[in-house]
């Protein structure tokens, strides 16, 4: 347990607690924002576990999934939302 960094543990706790409103406020229109947030949580879990087991593999998960895939999911969510707003204003 001494390998864990306090700031990373706090980040994990905050991200897991943050899942509560994300899940409670889930809507079909916001599914890609939810996916992005869940990927961030996966990254935080990987960040904390990499200090204990499978360091290199979980470091790749942290950056590939927790940062990269989450960023793509948020980009896609913003793109879809923007198109929705444009269509609504055009009607």
Steps between C-alpha positions, in 0.01 A plus 500: 500500500793736556554513121175694455526875459257699719399736218423207268293327770303820557446529123365146494265565792370822344449337160312204649280730710443703184352190337190538717363818333622388159304175526196664663482767229557257213298576188521346156604841364796512737622142462833601341574742784429212739731270303774764516463534876504124551821479296653766725408287802664196337811713456497600867463137609790404272710787641462367851539132415815553291692574820409154628480265199562495124659845496574526127172350384290715731700808404395434139139453614517824698621703205337312214157452657489751785632790296494411131172314463327731750612801297362346181170417673468859629587637156231281341247599767570870443471454122164325532373762745609784271318343205190460715508868600553612140204288381279637780589861418446440128146368550 
